Amino acid sequence: MTDVLDLQAVTIRRGTTTILDEVTWTVRDGERWVVLGRNGAGKTTLLQVASGRMHPTGGTADLLGSRLGRVDVFELRPRIGLSSASLADRIPPGETVRDVVLTAAYGVTGRWREAYESLDESRAADLLTAFGVAHLADRTFGTLSEGERKRVQIARSLMTDPELLLLDEPAAGLDLGGREELVAALSELAGDHRSPVLVLVTHHVEEIPPGFTHILLLRQGKAFAAGPIDEVLTAETLSGAFDLPLTVDHTDGRWSARAASAQG
């Protein structure tokens, strides 16, 4: 299998603070990964490296066969889809939903004078349909609910037909209904062999969609455990990653966890 991501001893430091500490992680073609850890474990920073938006202080990061520091990141980034809160904050609230997705073809937020081909417009329409938001195409981004925004952002992240799709806490801020709709959409995406390699960041095991194959547990900036999800996501490893005694359950393709003391 081809390595899509190959991080070797990746370290990120800011002043005297170490955010990532010699993280080694390999993601191969066809895999669907979850990155799980407490707040502050380094999950978002790891995705910034994986998306080519942050260079390691130490170690090496090979993305889609190209090493950061030796490749033009402006050519690399369109091959990597990214959905994150920081990107959403840059989308003008007055932008139509159609243009939020369409402008990803040029890697910009906010339509200006760029021209789009009919193929681009058709792809944007198809993606909006796939994520159940086609009826919102003429609405402005600022008028959408949080769940609608999340689905539009994921549609946007797929606009360039990326080889790697990175989703940074896509269910954050959603109510139960919105979360379940999103999990179902991501599960369908994971099960499609035409989909890119997927990496989903979360800190809730309940948000892991069925169909995801591997997991990386981060703890205090270090890779605590990594591998096939059925082998790695155990009460022992999850308790260690979160510094809390936990029980883990896997029922009907969905994961859940709770404090061990909660059992009567």
Secondary structure, 3 states (H helix, E strand, C coil): CCEEEEEEEEEEEECCEEEEEEEEEEEECCCEEEEECCCCCCHHHHHHHHCCCCCCCEEEEEECCEECCCCCHHHHHHHEEEECHHHHCCCCCCCEHHHHHHHHHHCCCCCCCCCCCHHHHHHHHHHHHHCCCHHHCCCEHHHCCHHHHHHHHHHHHCCCCCCEEEEECCCCCCCHHHHHHHHHHHHHHHCCCCCCEEEEEECCHHHCCCCCCEEEEEECCEEEEEEEHHHHCCHHHHHHHHCCCEEEEEECCEEEEEEHHHCC
